[in-house]
Amino acid sequence: MGGSQTVNGQAMYCLTASGSKVDVDKLKACSEDAANKPFMIGSSVLCHGGRVIIAGGGATCFSMGTFWDTNVYQAQMPTILSGDRKLPKEGGQSTEVVVHECLLENGKMDFNAKNFRYITDDFGTIMTRANNGDRLYLRSLSNDKPAEQPAKLEDDYPGLAAEFSLPEQLSYVKTQIFSSVLRVSGKVNMWLHYDVMANVYAQIVGSKRMILFPPSDVSQLAFAPGASSSSVDVFAALETAKLASTRPHEAMVGPGDVLFLPPLWLHAAAPTTNMSVAVNVFFRDLSSGYASGRDVYGNRDLAAYEKGRQDVAKIAKQFQQLPEEIRKFYLTRLADELLQAAGSN
Amino acid sequence: MGGSQTVNGQAMYCLTASGSKVDVDKLKACSEDAANKPFMIGSSVLCHGGRVIIAGGGATCFSMGTFWDTNVYQAQMPTILSGDRKLPKEGGQSTEVVVHECLLENGKMDFNAKNFRYITDDFGTIMTRANNGDRLYLRSLSNDKPAEQPAKLEDDYPGLAAEFSLPEQLSYVKTQIFSSVLRVSGKVNMWLHYDVMANVYAQIVGSKRMILFPPSDVSQLAFAPGASSSSVDVFAALETAKLASTRPHEAMVGPGDVLFLPPLWLHAAAPTTNMSVAVNVFFRDLSSGYASGRDVYGNRDLAAYEKGRQDVAKIAKQFQQLPEEIRKFYLTRLADELLQAAGSN
């Protein structure tokens, strides 16, 4: 216990047993304030509403007396809320929509390789084709200003929106809402990527297998600088040595399930049925730090990263004219210093 | 062969067999220009004058015809020039000098721990005490302006300077000279450090064991950001797991030997006789990049690093208010990007 997580070792980990495997996850406390950290002796721990709730506990110290923890704490990790969701009726049959059509037989879309094309068709046709397992993927955009505004289900698909509601426990998501996106897919995989906005993914029709990795795995998953998508096929590579030191999480989501995705968790999705329909609600969980300006997809990197990349380019340029050995010596040291500042060294 | 060392694999390595061990060193070519890289087929390789000289060679290609390499190339690595040096007489017996006196029985000085004190005495007394193996270390400074100017043997010890000369092969060192430093030590170790200036270390009296590491080992040897000295006791740690992935070089230097130290090679020294006397000549081997302003010791970091550290602090500050997980995610990516710019990823 103490003021500094690093020095006093008060980081919180969550151990989840499934079969013969135990997953260990570092919990991100909602408050970084040490005074607001739980006592963790005799506490009760409960998973609820996409959160880990910690309550109660206390201890008697021979020197200092007895303390009871009277606060309730919560921490974030990806969580599925199970429950009944209403199934939407199809709406706006004749509305024209633009969808991804994957060019590969195996339906594995890759954003970097651009192995898909965009096709335009009416919503009814797309639904019928997706229902047949065609390699189509609809990620809804704003009807009015698709290149400028984020999608809003109530504006873009009012018929569907009327029938969709998030459970009451997720009122925070509604308060902080950024966008609500309809996702319809046939037999295609969504490539590995991350979103900068936190979001909840509500499965309506069909089911999906999602593989998620904590943000700390980013260096091992071939994300190019500045890119939020990777070409790593995690479904094929999951059991290989390539991903041996990553910490994958698997989520099987079916109708009525809501998956909470904390910001920056890397994830990929594969359908386990012909068609999958979901509503994905993005919300702001940071009070500040988002880049100003356009962000249609909720995955525009934080302002500090965009600025930081410019600074990194400037630093690198200063060393360009120096011999390779000297350049490597100093840039390695500067990279180490950045990691130390991050608290990861 | 080709324009890019990284892509075309045209880096040069030097394999040196000694006993049952083979050392592998990457050679730093004097020119980064690919057009000035040797052909390396049938070439002759010769170590001479602190340089690796590559000459001759050629090949016949069925498609492109016959090519002969008519250039002579050279590359840098630490090298001892052996030969007879004149032994200096003691000079300026009554001149007052400031020396390090190590406070530890084992004589292992540590710059960071400051386990030594500075004492002032006349040169004759210091020489006598060092000759007895007392734990003293004299690193000469400029007589006139010790806090401002680098040492110059001819100004500081004209009597000794008259009897010291570098061999003709090192005329480049004389042309590019930055400072010439008298080093007198009893039974004390010089801590692990690096110099930014290239230098030649000419042993005059007694002998020393030096351990050297290539600049690429810097991350493994606990150099704090901005520090050119480390507290790692490499003599004790050399055979331990801690240094298992470093690439140490050992040099035993005796009277008449000249050791060439390329810039940024990390090194520590231990005497193998009671007293060691050496002249250390620092020289500029970069046409630009040195920090402007004072540099008494020849180990002030390059301007680009001093500037880069400020930029790194600025970047880190931008992330200070963000949650730990997000901060680590982005700072790790920025560190990776810096390493990629260095060409080491």
HADDOCK unambig.tbl for C-alpha pairs under 7 A between the chains (distance, minus, plus):
assign (segid A and resid 215 and name CA) (segid B and resid 329 and name CA) 5.78 0.50 0.50
assign (segid A and resid 216 and name CA) (segid B and resid 329 and name CA) 5.90 0.50 0.50
assign (segid A and resid 219 and name CA) (segid B and resid 333 and name CA) 6.83 0.50 0.50
assign (segid A and resid 225 and name CA) (segid B and resid 333 and name CA) 6.77 0.50 0.50
assign (segid A and resid 225 and name CA) (segid B and resid 337 and name CA) 6.17 0.50 0.50
assign (segid A and resid 304 and name CA) (segid B and resid 318 and name CA) 5.56 0.50 0.50
assign (segid A and resid 304 and name CA) (segid B and resid 319 and name CA) 6.37 0.50 0.50
assign (segid A and resid 305 and name CA) (segid B and resid 330 and name CA) 6.33 0.50 0.50
assign (segid A and resid 308 and name CA) (segid B and resid 315 and name CA) 5.56 0.50 0.50
assign (segid A and resid 309 and name CA) (segid B and resid 334 and name CA) 6.65 0.50 0.50
assign (segid A and resid 311 and name CA) (segid B and resid 311 and name CA) 6.75 0.50 0.50
assign (segid A and resid 312 and name CA) (segid B and resid 338 and name CA) 6.30 0.50 0.50
assign (segid A and resid 315 and name CA) (segid B and resid 308 and name CA) 5.56 0.50 0.50
assign (segid A and resid 316 and name CA) (segid B and resid 338 and name CA) 6.80 0.50 0.50
assign (segid A and resid 316 and name CA) (segid B and resid 341 and name CA) 6.10 0.50 0.50
assign (segid A and resid 318 and name CA) (segid B and resid 304 and name CA) 5.56 0.50 0.50
assign (segid A and resid 319 and name CA) (segid B and resid 304 and name CA) 6.34 0.50 0.50
assign (segid A and resid 327 and name CA) (segid B and resid 342 and name CA) 6.02 0.50 0.50
assign (segid A and resid 328 and name CA) (segid B and resid 342 and name CA) 4.91 0.50 0.50
assign (segid A and resid 328 and name CA) (segid B and resid 344 and name CA) 6.70 0.50 0.50
assign (segid A and resid 329 and name CA) (segid B and resid 215 and name CA) 5.79 0.50 0.50
assign (segid A and resid 329 and name CA) (segid B and resid 216 and name CA) 5.88 0.50 0.50
assign (segid A and resid 330 and name CA) (segid B and resid 305 and name CA) 6.32 0.50 0.50
assign (segid A and resid 331 and name CA) (segid B and resid 338 and name CA) 6.23 0.50 0.50
assign (segid A and resid 331 and name CA) (segid B and resid 339 and name CA) 6.35 0.50 0.50
assign (segid A and resid 331 and name CA) (segid B and resid 342 and name CA) 5.98 0.50 0.50
assign (segid A and resid 332 and name CA) (segid B and resid 339 and name CA) 6.03 0.50 0.50
assign (segid A and resid 333 and name CA) (segid B and resid 219 and name CA) 6.84 0.50 0.50
assign (segid A and resid 333 and name CA) (segid B and resid 225 and name CA) 6.78 0.50 0.50
assign (segid A and resid 334 and name CA) (segid B and resid 309 and name CA) 6.64 0.50 0.50
assign (segid A and resid 335 and name CA) (segid B and resid 335 and name CA) 4.40 0.50 0.50
assign (segid A and resid 335 and name CA) (segid B and resid 338 and name CA) 6.05 0.50 0.50
assign (segid A and resid 335 and name CA) (segid B and resid 339 and name CA) 6.62 0.50 0.50
assign (segid A and resid 337 and name CA) (segid B and resid 225 and name CA) 6.20 0.50 0.50
assign (segid A and resid 338 and name CA) (segid B and resid 312 and name CA) 6.30 0.50 0.50
assign (segid A and resid 338 and name CA) (segid B and resid 316 and name CA) 6.81 0.50 0.50
assign (segid A and resid 338 and name CA) (segid B and resid 331 and name CA) 6.24 0.50 0.50
assign (segid A and resid 338 and name CA) (segid B and resid 335 and name CA) 6.06 0.50 0.50
assign (segid A and resid 339 and name CA) (segid B and resid 331 and name CA) 6.36 0.50 0.50
assign (segid A and resid 339 and name CA) (segid B and resid 332 and name CA) 6.04 0.50 0.50
assign (segid A and resid 339 and name CA) (segid B and resid 335 and name CA) 6.62 0.50 0.50
assign (segid A and resid 341 and name CA) (segid B and resid 316 and name CA) 6.11 0.50 0.50
assign (segid A and resid 342 and name CA) (segid B and resid 327 and name CA) 6.01 0.50 0.50
assign (segid A and resid 342 and name CA) (segid B and resid 328 and name CA) 4.92 0.50 0.50
assign (segid A and resid 342 and name CA) (segid B and resid 331 and name CA) 6.00 0.50 0.50
assign (segid A and resid 344 and name CA) (segid B and resid 328 and name CA) 6.70 0.50 0.50
